[in-house]
């Protein structure tokens, strides 16, 4: 994997930052992308050889500008990790149209825009990997997450369709579907449960992990290792798959 370049959206923190570190250790040049230039700059400074590019995945113009910059700077990605995402919770009837659209924009349309921008160079080179971080919510759904689950189901369907078009090109497209992972987003969800229900943090955590046979959060490193495998040369036969990283949770 040496001499490859990986673009990781949402790379300034959480799972994305952990993935970037894993790539760097494998000899891949990680390019961190996200909306906060300051956060990206600080994160990249702590990863040897890393670069960064400001990017709003929900804006087509921003995606086009970022990829143009990467081409000029010599950082066209061989590997794209669509990690940027957000999760909003509400009952179905209390989910307003703004929340619904926001979940589709960042989790689904963002992955579409970035993949579309990355594919021409990948196909020309005869090698490429598009790995999108989905969720177990994209495989089964959970209560109070209709908009998020719909977006994650959508990105899995998009990836499966894309994989069929890419067959024989040397480019693959797959999704990784983690269960609840130990990130700031999940910690915020725990605090939200505590504030809204009066449960303790322990009880809130138990509620989130009740479907996990091991009754624990997934470690970001476990997600990163799966992405690293899918991005490798020897994963060329893995295409159009939704790989669950969920301790055996039944989908």
N, C-alpha and C positions, 0 to 999 in steps of 0.2 A: 504493500500500500504506500510505500515511500514515493515521493514526488507527486502524490495526488493532492488535490485541494478540495476541502469540504466547506460548504456554506451552511451554517446552522442558524436558522431564524429563531428569534427568542433566545439568542445565545449568551445574553448577558447575565443570566441567573438560572437557578433551578436545574431542571433536567438538561436544558440546552447547554449550560456552562459545563456540566458534568460530561456531556457528550464531547464538547470541544476539548476538554482535558484528555479524554480517552483517545481521541484522534491524534492529538499532539504526541502522546506517548507512543503511538503506533507509527509515527513518522509522517503523518498527514498534516498538511498545513491547514489549520482551522481558521475560517473567516467568520467572525461573530457578527450577526445582524440583529437589529432591533431599533426601536424608536428613540431610545435614550443614548445619545452620543457619549455622555459622561459615564454612564454605566458600562457601555461597551469598551470605552477606552481604558477604564479601570480594570475590567475583567481581562482584556487582551494583554495588558501590561504584566499580568501574572502567569501568562502561558507563553512559553518560549516559541517564537516563530509565528505567533498568532497575528492576524490582522482583523480589522473590523470595518463595517460599512453601515451607516444609518439607513434604515429601511422600515417602511410601514407596509406590512403585507396586505392591508386592506385597500391600499391605494394603487391603482394600476400605474399611474405616472411615477410614483415613488419606486415601484418594482423595476420599471423600465430604466429609470435613472440609475438605480443601484447596480443593475446588471451591466449597463453601459460603462459605469465607473470600474467595475471589476474587470471587464475586458481591457480597458485602457491600462489598468494597473497590473495586468498579468495574473489575475486571480480568478479566471473563469472556472467555475466549480466542476469537478469530476463527480462529486457527491453532493447532493442536496438533502439536507435534513429539514423537513418542514415541521419545526417544533413550536413555533409561535402559536399561542392559543390562550383562551380564557374560558372560565366556567362561571356561569351565573345560575343561581338556584331560585326557584319559585314554583308554586303550584301551577298547574296548567292554566287554570282560569285567571291567575294573577300575572301571567307572563304577557307583558305588553309587547307591542310590535317593535319597539325600539330594542328591547332585549333580544327578541327573536332574531332581528336582523343583525344585531351586533355579533351574536354567536355564529351565525352563518358567515358573516364577513371575515372574521378572524380565523375561525377553525376550518372553514371549507373554501371560501373564495380565495383566501390568502394562499392556501396550498396550491390551488389551481393556478393562480397568477405566477407564483414562483416556479412551479414545475414547467409551465408553458415557456417561461423565459429561459430556463436552463436547458431544455431538451435539444434545441438545434445544435449547440456545441457538443453535447454528449453524443448525439447520433453521428455527427461528423467525425468524432474521434473513435467511434466504435466501442466506447465504454462509458458507462454512467450508472449511477445509483440514485434513485429517488426514494427516500425513506421518510414516511410521514408518521409523526407521533399521533396516533388516534387515542383510543381508550377502550376499556371494557364496556363503557357506556355505548360504544359504537357497535358492540356485538350483542348486547342484551337490553340495554336501557335501565334506568333507575328512576324511581319516583322523584318528582320535583326538579328534574333536569331535562325537560322535554326539548327545549331549544338546543342545549348542548348535545344531548344524545342524537337529535336529528342531524346536527352538523357532523358529528363523528360517524354516524351511519353513512352519511353522504360522502365523506372523504374515503371511506373504505370502498364504497361502490365506485367512486371515481377512479381509485387506484386499480381496482380489478379491471375496469374497462381500459384504462391506460396500458396496463400490462399486456393485454392482448394486442394492442397496436404496436407495442415495442418489441414483441417477440422476434428474435433473429437480428436485432440491431446491436446487441451488446449492452443495451441499457435495460435495467430492471426497475420495477416500482413495487414497493411493499409498504405495509403499515405495521407499526408496533403498537400494541394495545395494552398499556399498563393498567393495573388496578390502582387503587388509591396509593399515591406515591408520596414519600416524605419530602414535601416541598413547601415553600411559603404559601402557595395557593391552598394546599390541604390544611395547613396550620390555620389559615384564615377561615376555612370552612369549619374547623373545629371550634374556633372562637365564636363564629356566627351561630352555631348550634347551641353553645353555652349561653350566649346572650338571648337567644330567642326562646329557648326551651327551659332554661334553668338547670340543665344537666351539668354534671361536673365534666372536666376535660377528659377524664378517664371514660366516662359514659359516652361522651361524644365520639371519642376514638373507637370505642367498641361498636358504636352504631355504624361507623364508616367501614370497619373491617369485618363486620359480621358475616359477609359472604366469602371472605377469604379463609380457606381451610386452615391456614397457619395463624390467622387472627393477628395479622401485623400489616404495617405499611410496606410497600415495595421500596427498596433502596434505589435512589437515582442511578447508582453504579450498575445495578442489574439491568436497567433500561439501556444505559450506555453500551454495555457489553453486547446486548442484542443488536443494537444499531451498528456497532463495529463489525459484527459478524455479517450482517446483511450487506454492508458496504464493501466487503472484501471480494477478491478475485474468485474465491472458491464458492461464492454464493450465487453464481451465475444461473443456476437452475431454480433458484427461489424467486418466483415472480408472481405478483398478484395476490400475495398472501397477507393475512392478518394474524400476526404472531402475538398471542396473549402472553404477557408477563404478569402473572396473577396468582402464583402459588397453587395452581390447580383449580381455581374458581370455575365452576360449571357455567358455561355460556348458553 
